[in-house]
Amino acid sequence: MNSSNPPARGNNNAQLLQPTSFPAAPYSSRAPSPPYIHVPPPLHPNLARTDTIPTTNDATHPSTATTTTTDDNDILMTIYPSATAAHTTRFTLAQLLAITQGGPQRARASVWVYESRRAAQPILDFLYLGPASAAKDRAFLLHKGITMVLCARDARFATGGMLVGGARRAVEGSGVVVEGIDIADGSELVGVFSVAARVVNEHLLALAEEGRRGKVLVVCETGNGRSAAVVAAYLMEMYGLGIVHAVQFMQLQRFCVALGDDLKFQLSTYEDILRAKGDVGIMSGQQPQVQQQPGDMGWERAGGNVKRRIEQTREDADEEGGDDMVMDMDNERYASRNFAPFVDREAVANSDYAGLKES
């Protein structure tokens, strides 16, 4: 028997163990990293034009603008209350007007010194941001007319109550309300943003009904992390800002704010949520009588929740005379993806991918 010829059974097993596909490019099995969110500094007035320049990607967005005029040359940004806040906050327009006073908020050029990080600064006329030590400065609170201190505390140390308890002892007898919200890491942070905004707005609205003007101080240990994220989220919800412009506007008043990547990612997610809520609110307000039935728009009545296939979507658009441009843009998701992450073994043997077998 010739030992150089292995049994046929062994050949079959070797073929079964060979891979049927090969990677077309190097890859990693780890989770993809989210894109870096860059927040550039705002342009100085002397470097910008002498009129109002929208700072959002949508030039029609009225919520934020970089304003530079010959009269107010130190104004870097001007923001206005957002009309879509009525859909995202569930407050009426009259209530939102009582909260924000309906006027513009301006961020001016200023000189920042290192010692300023130990004090609180006004981000809005009625919203301050600072470290926990500012909440214990009774003279500062009374001088600025602060009516509520909102403590953004780490959820891991919430049971101790050190941050909230210390603030309450400091303001005891002054009439200043102290509230606390627990902020955890990860995706839970997104849900806290709307809760914090509601606490602030309900306090301001209650005082407005009494004929008083409230002011809120938001604090954490440093005034640069969790509390800054809460204030940025408030600007996004009430003034319709994107994450970049919210952080820019905040840093113009408190330069030492330093949001980590995790906080920026959560704010970016919150921005998408607010945009979706606003779109849904606008559509429901324009067409409250339109209600789709289970059999409409390609959904089958008897088959349960059966999703439409892409072919059905295209056929519906052709029958209804859909916008060709919109369909072309939608088709790009399916027709323009020429790169295949893996290729079949037969294709590797008969194409330029043959070198991958050796690697």
Order of alpha helices (4+ residues) and beta strands (2+ residues): alpha-beta-beta-beta-beta-alpha-alpha-beta-beta-beta-alpha-alpha-beta-alpha-beta-alpha-beta-alpha-alpha-alpha-alpha-alpha-beta-alpha
